[in-house]
Amino acid sequence: MVQRTFSRQVRKNPKIHGKSSHWSDTQKLEAVTVYLMIGSWVQVAATLGIPIDTLKHWKMQPWWKEYENDIRRAHNIEVSSKLQKIIAKSADVVLDRLNNGEFHINPKTGEVQRRDIATKVAADILTKTIDKDILIQKLDISEVVQEEAILDRLNSIQAILRQNTKKQLPIIDIEVISTEEVISTEKEKTHVL
């Protein structure tokens, strides 16, 4: 019997891609970026002019995952730096209000004055700050404890393996069965059924 294999032909638009079938690294990086932003093969193919089959093939390549991780890492760093700026500015505002008081308008004179913040607000700020500080300390401690726990487990596994390797393993007799015996037992099973 003759087996035939069929391969799917991918046609490239000669206006966009020219005669060359090679895709540059910048096009590949752009494909990964657009796919992460849009999430649709059809739209990525329409936007970049790259066939969907090529994009799906690229997705299975190891470099695709590396590009994805690099893009996500860069995005996380950017977001983290923005969050750090927000935290710093917010902390400055809260500290200023704690030191100098809140702004309010004097109804008699109409001018802006500062007065001490309410005790309840100061207590809320204190409570939340202490809670977050304790949470951060617990995170630091838990990482150290986890590393120690993992090392203890590995040491105990190592000790068990050493004990087991010192013991003699039982010798198991393996019977060699010929193919004729297997065929004859299979025939007997089929006759019984």
C-alpha positions in Angstrom: 0.0 0.0 0.0 1.4 3.4 -1.0 1.1 6.2 1.6 0.7 9.7 0.3 1.7 12.7 2.3 0.3 16.1 1.6 1.9 19.3 2.7 0.0 22.5 2.9 1.4 25.3 0.8 1.7 28.7 2.4 1.4 31.6 0.0 3.1 34.8 0.8 2.0 38.1 -0.5 4.8 39.1 -2.9 4.0 42.8 -2.5 4.6 42.6 1.2 7.3 39.9 1.5 9.1 40.0 -1.8 10.7 36.9 -3.2 12.6 36.0 0.0 10.9 33.5 2.4 13.2 34.5 5.3 11.7 36.4 8.2 13.9 38.8 10.2 14.3 38.7 13.9 12.6 42.1 14.2 9.5 40.7 12.4 9.5 37.8 14.8 9.8 40.0 17.8 7.1 42.2 16.4 4.8 39.2 15.9 5.3 38.1 19.6 4.6 41.7 20.8 1.5 42.1 18.7 0.2 38.7 19.7 0.7 39.5 23.4 -1.2 42.8 22.9 -4.0 41.5 20.7 -4.2 37.7 21.4 -5.7 36.8 18.1 -3.8 34.9 15.3 -6.1 36.3 12.6 -5.6 39.9 13.7 -1.8 39.5 14.1 -1.6 37.9 10.6 -3.7 40.7 9.1 -1.7 43.4 10.9 1.8 42.1 10.1 1.1 40.2 6.8 2.6 37.0 8.2 0.6 33.7 7.5 -1.2 32.2 10.4 0.5 28.9 9.9 3.9 30.5 10.2 2.8 32.3 13.4 1.5 29.1 14.9 4.8 27.3 14.0 6.8 30.1 15.5 4.7 29.9 18.7 6.0 26.3 19.2 9.7 27.4 18.9 11.7 28.0 22.1 12.7 31.5 21.1 9.0 32.5 21.1 8.8 31.8 24.9 12.0 33.7 25.5 10.7 36.7 23.6 7.4 36.5 25.6 9.3 36.3 28.9 11.6 39.2 28.0 8.6 41.4 27.0 6.7 40.5 30.2 9.8 41.1 32.4 10.3 44.6 30.7 6.6 45.4 31.3 6.8 44.2 35.0 9.9 46.4 35.6 8.2 49.4 34.0 5.1 48.9 36.2 7.1 48.3 39.3 9.1 51.5 38.8 5.8 53.4 38.4 4.4 51.8 41.5 7.5 52.7 43.5 7.0 56.4 42.4 3.4 56.3 43.5 4.3 54.8 46.8 7.0 57.4 47.4 4.7 60.3 46.6 1.8 58.9 48.7 4.1 58.4 51.6 5.4 62.0 51.3 1.8 63.3 51.3 0.8 61.2 54.3 3.9 62.2 56.2 3.3 65.9 55.4 -0.3 65.6 56.6 0.8 63.9 59.8 3.5 66.6 60.5 1.6 69.8 59.4 -2.0 68.8 59.5 -4.8 68.8 56.9 -5.9 71.7 54.8 -9.3 73.4 55.5 -10.9 76.7 54.7 -11.7 79.0 57.6 -15.4 80.0 57.0 -15.0 83.3 58.7 -11.9 84.6 56.9 -12.1 82.4 53.7 -8.4 81.6 53.9 -6.8 78.1 53.7 -5.4 76.9 57.0 -4.0 73.7 58.4 -5.2 71.9 61.4 -4.1 68.6 63.0 -5.5 65.5 61.5 -8.2 63.6 63.5 -7.1 61.0 66.0 -9.1 58.3 64.2 -7.3 59.0 60.9 -3.9 58.9 62.6 -4.8 55.6 64.3 -5.9 54.1 60.9 -2.6 55.2 59.3 -0.6 53.7 62.2 -2.6 50.4 62.2 -2.2 49.9 58.4 1.5 50.8 58.5 2.2 48.3 61.3 0.2 45.6 59.5 2.1 46.1 56.3 5.4 46.1 58.1 4.6 42.9 59.8 3.5 41.3 56.5 6.8 42.3 54.9 8.8 40.9 57.8 6.8 37.6 57.6 7.6 37.3 53.9 11.3 37.7 54.6 11.2 35.1 57.4 9.1 32.6 55.4 11.7 32.5 52.6 14.4 31.6 55.0 12.3 29.0 56.7 11.3 27.4 53.4 14.9 27.1 52.3 15.8 25.5 55.6 12.8 23.1 55.4 13.8 22.1 51.8 17.4 21.4 52.9 16.2 19.3 55.9 13.9 17.2 53.6 16.7 16.7 51.1 19.1 15.7 53.9 16.6 13.2 55.2 16.0 11.7 51.7 19.7 11.4 51.3 20.0 9.5 54.6 17.2 7.2 53.6 18.8 6.5 50.2 22.1 5.7 51.9 20.5 3.3 54.3 18.6 1.5 51.4 21.7 1.2 49.2 23.6 -0.5 52.0 21.0 -3.3 52.1 21.3 -6.3 49.7 18.6 -6.3 47.1 16.8 -9.6 46.6 17.7 -11.5 43.4 14.7 -11.9 41.1 14.7 -14.9 38.7 13.5 -13.8 35.3 12.1 -16.6 33.2 12.7 -16.2 29.5 9.5 -16.9 27.4 9.8 -17.7 23.8 7.6 -16.1 21.2 6.0 -19.4 20.3 4.8 -19.8 23.9 3.2 -16.3 23.8 1.5 -17.0 20.5 0.2 -20.4 21.7 -1.2 -18.9 24.9 -2.9 -16.1 22.9 -4.5 -18.7 20.6 -5.8 -20.6 23.7 -7.3 -17.4 25.1 -9.1 -16.6 21.8 -10.5 -20.2 21.5 -11.9 -19.9 25.1 -13.7 -16.7 24.3 
